Amino acid sequence: MTARFYVTTPIYYVNGAPHIGHAYTSIAADVIARFHRLDGQEVLFLTGTDEHGQKVEQAAQAAGMETQAFTDRIAADFRSMADAMNISYDDFIRTTEPRHKRAAQALWEQVAANGYIYLDAYEGWYALRDESFYGEEELVIRPDGTKVAPTGAPVEWVREPSYFFRLSALEERLLAFYEAHPHFIGPEARRREITSFVKGGLRDLSISRTSFKWGIPVPNDPGHVMYVWFDALTNYLSALGYPDMTAPKMAFWPANVHVVGKDIIRFHAVYWPAFLMAAGIEPPVSVMSNGWWTIEGEKMSKSLGNVIDPRDLVGAFGLDPVRFFLLREVPFGGDSDLNRRSLVNRLNGELANDLGNLAQRTLTLIARNCDGTLPDRAAATEDDAALLAQASLLPDLLRGQIGRFALTDGLEEVWKLVRACNAYIDRQAPWTLRKTDQARMAAVLRVLHDALRVIGTVLQPYMPETMGRMLDQLGVQAGERDFAALATALPGGRALPAPQGVFPRYVAPEAATS
C-alpha cells in the first residue's frame, strides 16, 4: 500500500494582500509535498484562506465593500500568489465554503457533547489585531503606561457572554503528549517555548463572540459566532470531508505536518491538539514553524513601504532563483533577511557559476565530442567511484533532512555534491583528455552526467521548472525523474538535445543598458 503524506500551509488571513512571508511558508510546504511525491508517496497538499473574524469585517468596511465580496477578492489574490510561486497544492480551502462551515459546526458539537464547552461571560483583555485574548500577566506596559499584547498589538477590555473551552482540563494531557512526541513541535526553540507556556498553567479559552456577526454561527445559538481560531483550525479536517469519517480523504489524517509562521505556533501546538483531544480525534504528527522575514534589515511594515509582493520579486529575478534563495539563505525555522545583494550573490554564485556552469560545460563537451549522445558507462577509477558514491547517497541524505524539515540543510547536501563535481571536472580536465584519451574523456563525462542527473532529480522540489529543463537536456525522460528511477542507469547512446544554459547570470537592468 502506498504511504500517504498530508502537508498544509496555514490558511492565510484575508485582511490584507499576500506578501513575501506568505510565499515563504507556501514554498517550504511545497518543497515538502513535491519531495514526498517524488519519493513515491501519495500526497495531499492543502492551502487556503481564513476569511472570518472582526478584523476581516472591519477591513471590508474600510474598503467600502460587502464582506463576502471583499473576501472573494482577497482569496483570489492569495490563490494567484500560490499559482505564481508554482505551489503544487491539491486543494485550496476557504472558510466561507459550506463544506467548512459544516465541519466546524460538527467539531463544535462533538467537543460540546464530550463536555468541553460551557456558557459563561468573558471579561478580559482582547487584541483585535491578533484575534486573541491575553491574561493580565502576559501584557506589556509601555513607557507611556499603555498596555499592549506580547506581540505589540493594542488591547481593549472586553466583557460579553461567551462559550468557553475547557482548555485547563487538558493541560496535563498536552504535556504528556509533548513528552511522548518530542518532534511534534519544531524547531526546538519553539518546542521549549510552547512547553514552558503550557507548564505555566492554562486557563479556559473563550471560543465565541457576540459583538460581531462575520463568522460561523455556534450550533443552536446563532447569537454567537465561533472564535476565529476554532473556526480556522478546523480547515485541516474540513478539506478531508469531516465529519464523514468514512470520506476517502480522511485516510490522510492525522496530518504529517502543518507548516506555520512562528507567530501562530501557539494556536497550532496548544489549542489545535486540545480541540482534537476533546473531540476524540488524533492530533497531527508535527507542527513546524518558520521564522519571519525582514527586508534589508528592517521589519516589514506598510508605514515603511517595504512590504514586498513575491510576484514582483519573481518578475525581477525569476521564479526558481527566488524559491532557491528563500530556502537557501538561512536555516529553515530561523528569521531571515531579504537582501538584494545576497539574492544576486546566491543567483550568480551558486546557481549560475556552480551548477549552471557545471551542467553547461559537461553537456557542451558531450555535444561536441560524443556525437551528442550519452556515453556508455566505463570501468570506474578511484576518483570516479568516489564521486558516484557521493551522488548515490544523496537521495537518502535528502530524505533525512526533509524528514526533519531541515530544508536549508537539504540544499547544502546537494551543494556538497555540486562542489565535488566541479572539483572533479577540474582534476580530470576532459577538454584535455579529448586530445590524449578520448575513451577516458567519455568515461569522465558519463560520470559527470550521472551525478548531474541525481542533482537535477533531488532539486526538483526546490526548483521544479528549471530542473525540469535541466533533466530535459540530460535526456532524462518523464518516467525517469522520481527517486526510484535513479536505481536504473540511463542507456548509453541516448541522443541528447543541444545544450542551453539553465541559470543565466543576473545583470542589474541599469548595468545591462549602460
Secondary structure, DSSP 8 states (H G I E B T S, - for coil): ---EEEEEEEEEETTS---HHHHHHHHHHHHHHHHHHHTT-EEEEEEEEE--SHHHHHHHHHTT--HHHHHHHHHHHHHHHHHHTT---SEEEETTSHHHHHHHHHHHHHHHHTT-EEEEEEEEEEETTTTEEE-GGG-EE-TTS-EE-TTS-B-EEEEEEEEEE-GGGGHHHHHHHHHH-TTSEESHHHHHHHHHHHHT----EE-EESS---S-EETTEEEEEE-HHHHHHTHHHHTTTTT-TTSGGGGG-S-SEEEEEGGGHHIIIIIHHHHHHHHT----S-EEEE--EEETTEE--TTTT----HHHHHHHH-HHHHHHHHHHSS-TTS-EEE-HHHHHHHIIIIIIIIIIHHHHHHHHHHHHHSTTB--------HHHHHHHHHHHHHHHHHHHHHHTT-HHHHHHHHHHHHHHHHHHHHHH-HHHHHHH-HHHHHHHHHHHHHHHHHHHHHTTTTSHHHHHHHHHHTT--GGG-STGGGGS---TT-B------SS-----HHHHH-
